[in-house]
Amino acid sequence: MSDLIGYLLTGLGIGAGFALVGSGLVAIYRVTRVVNFAQGAFAVLAAMLTSSLLGAGLPHGVAEVGGVVLGALAGLIVGVIAIGRPGTSPGTSLIVTLGLGVLAYAVEVLIWGDQPRSFPGVSGVAEVGGARLPAHYLLILAVTAPVFLVMAWFFARTDLGRALSACASNRYAAQVVGIDVRRMGLLAFAIGGALGGLAGVLTTPVQQVTFDSDVTLIVNGFAAAVLGGLTRPMVALAGGLLLGVAQTLAAGYGGGAYQMEVALVLMLTVMIIQAARTGPVPETA
Amino acid sequence: MTERTHPGTVPDRPARRRAGRGRRWALAGLALGTLALPPLLPERHLATFVLLLLAATVTVGVSLLMGYAGQVSLGQASFYAIGAYTAGLLAVHGVPPLVGLALAPLIAAAAAVLLGAPLLRLRGHHLAFATLAVQLILLSLLAQADWAGGAIGLQGIPRLSLFGVELREDLGYAYAAWFVLAVAVLIARNVIESRAGRGLRAAAASETAAAASGVAVGRYRLAVFALSAAFAGLAGGVYAFYLGYLAPGSFPVLLSIEYVVMAVVGGLGTIAGPLVGATVIILLVQVLNTLGTQPGMPDYAPSVLSYAVYALVLVICVLFLPRGLVPALRSRVGRVVRP
């Protein structure tokens, strides 16, 4: 029983990382219809910078915020290149973000080398319901929950958030009422970058990060987001948590092997069922 | 190859035929030129030549898939891996190499049909992520499969022997790779000019319209997916015998992305595109690699430079030459020739 609680909490912690990456994808996709392939790179960049800042003697908190800010900046830069040129189709933008994800490899290896990196998070072991697990997992959950609440409030209650949602539901109508759709797209990219960066900063203390960890992050993030058709952040949260728990349960009871397969097969199944239910959808990207 | 008229679209038949004939001569010239090249190359460039031809073979398939069937595959290296492991495992267990090489594309195509049947319902970015997921699953399974060498890899693959002659030198593999590429180009060319090819082009433009006109869209898409997998599998088979060693790490996700870069840079939906794309990218990476390994350069320089090249070439090409190098060059030359 205590094993199960331990696996569940660890799974939720890992899943929160996927959910943050996934909701970043959703934030960008809703507004711009671009699936941002560089989303995993934001997490890696933020984590790498945080480890450097901590190494340089900055206190916890400041270093992590620095990482998230870098993520947002990287998001903005990717956005400018991917959707900055008028008339770039979402399909073209997808390929551009793919290229920028590879470019991030060059930057990361150049600055931080190709060895795995990590930094200490919350130290110590927490005991919950008889299960012992690194206390850092609880911090991940404690940060992720308010972030999603703030996001829900932002998209529903603030002018800026409503403008973003307006672009998401009808681009043309949003333009007609005077919303600068392109600027909203760039803002979405920056938000997505910050969410990706937060995922990297939060999960690195429990999972080392290398320059090519972005592939696992983006695939799991996409898997989380695709449950809600890439447009609903809250479903991405649920999807991410579900994936994380499924993976740790598979790893815990299955002896460590095949945990990635569980997540990927789950994602493939969901996508195939979605496609079968809606029929061949018109190509959007 | 019979030239069929497309009512309403190609009124100028003689010009088209002239262009087709010119292109055929260019292809023949290219074939002869590259046949004469290997003996003249020094040993270390010969290795690049072999890998270039193999990459071009895979890219021909990717270009066919993306340009004609409108599908993005980010997992093409998985079929390369399936072909390589098929040939390698069979050869290690004593099956004659030529049989293994013949089975490599067949097994890869069979895998593509099995995977494609459910996956090709997906479109656009869904399909891109699905193919990426398939490759991650394959790599993870290969790393855990002890019968395939596991994460350490499959060692001791014998060399390729053709009719009792063992290919020991790189030169032999250069010709084997050339032959493989030639087969892929010829098949791709025939497919494009066939009735099925026209159907595919129609389906890539508008699936609904093509289906309404009686094109069996689903079946054609699956066939192209299988064909592109067969090309990758065949190239993978040659690769297995050439290197004599296979590991899951030889087929990273980045390799799949490289094929997409080559196909996009060269120009999708052309025959020359993948050849030009693979050549440009591989030569560029090779030149930078030589620069990066100069004394005095840091040891991370080669990988940084190659990542940067893939990234920048892809981004610049997609944004500023969206149709790729070959169509861009062709229209520029056409403008100069016909004032």
Boltz contact constraints between the chains, C-beta under 6 A:
constraints:
  - contact:
      token1: [A, 35]
      token2: [B, 125]
      max_distance: 6.0
  - contact:
      token1: [A, 92]
      token2: [B, 318]
      max_distance: 6.0
  - contact:
      token1: [A, 94]
      token2: [B, 125]
      max_distance: 6.0
  - contact:
      token1: [A, 95]
      token2: [B, 318]
      max_distance: 6.0
  - contact:
      token1: [A, 96]
      token2: [B, 315]
      max_distance: 6.0
  - contact:
      token1: [A, 96]
      token2: [B, 318]
      max_distance: 6.0
  - contact:
      token1: [A, 99]
      token2: [B, 311]
      max_distance: 6.0
  - contact:
      token1: [A, 99]
      token2: [B, 314]
      max_distance: 6.0
  - contact:
      token1: [A, 99]
      token2: [B, 315]
      max_distance: 6.0
  - contact:
      token1: [A, 102]
      token2: [B, 307]
      max_distance: 6.0
  - contact:
      token1: [A, 102]
      token2: [B, 310]
      max_distance: 6.0
  - contact:
      token1: [A, 102]
      token2: [B, 311]
      max_distance: 6.0
  - contact:
      token1: [A, 103]
      token2: [B, 311]
      max_distance: 6.0
  - contact:
      token1: [A, 105]
      token2: [B, 307]
      max_distance: 6.0
  - contact:
      token1: [A, 106]
      token2: [B, 304]
      max_distance: 6.0
  - contact:
      token1: [A, 106]
      token2: [B, 307]
      max_distance: 6.0
  - contact:
      token1: [A, 106]
      token2: [B, 308]
      max_distance: 6.0
  - contact:
      token1: [A, 109]
      token2: [B, 300]
      max_distance: 6.0
  - contact:
      token1: [A, 109]
      token2: [B, 303]
      max_distance: 6.0
  - contact:
      token1: [A, 109]
      token2: [B, 304]
      max_distance: 6.0
  - contact:
      token1: [A, 110]
      token2: [B, 304]
      max_distance: 6.0
  - contact:
      token1: [A, 215]
      token2: [B, 253]
      max_distance: 6.0
  - contact:
      token1: [A, 222]
      token2: [B, 129]
      max_distance: 6.0
  - contact:
      token1: [A, 257]
      token2: [B, 144]
      max_distance: 6.0
  - contact:
      token1: [A, 260]
      token2: [B, 140]
      max_distance: 6.0
  - contact:
      token1: [A, 261]
      token2: [B, 137]
      max_distance: 6.0
  - contact:
      token1: [A, 264]
      token2: [B, 133]
      max_distance: 6.0
  - contact:
      token1: [A, 264]
      token2: [B, 137]
      max_distance: 6.0
  - contact:
      token1: [A, 268]
      token2: [B, 130]
      max_distance: 6.0
  - contact:
      token1: [A, 268]
      token2: [B, 133]
      max_distance: 6.0
  - contact:
      token1: [A, 271]
      token2: [B, 122]
      max_distance: 6.0
  - contact:
      token1: [A, 271]
      token2: [B, 126]
      max_distance: 6.0
  - contact:
      token1: [A, 272]
      token2: [B, 118]
      max_distance: 6.0
  - contact:
      token1: [A, 275]
      token2: [B, 121]
      max_distance: 6.0
  - contact:
      token1: [A, 275]
      token2: [B, 122]
      max_distance: 6.0
  - contact:
      token1: [A, 283]
      token2: [B, 123]
      max_distance: 6.0
  - contact:
      token1: [A, 283]
      token2: [B, 124]
      max_distance: 6.0
  - contact:
      token1: [A, 284]
      token2: [B, 124]
      max_distance: 6.0
  - contact:
      token1: [A, 285]
      token2: [B, 124]
      max_distance: 6.0
  - contact:
      token1: [A, 285]
      token2: [B, 125]
      max_distance: 6.0
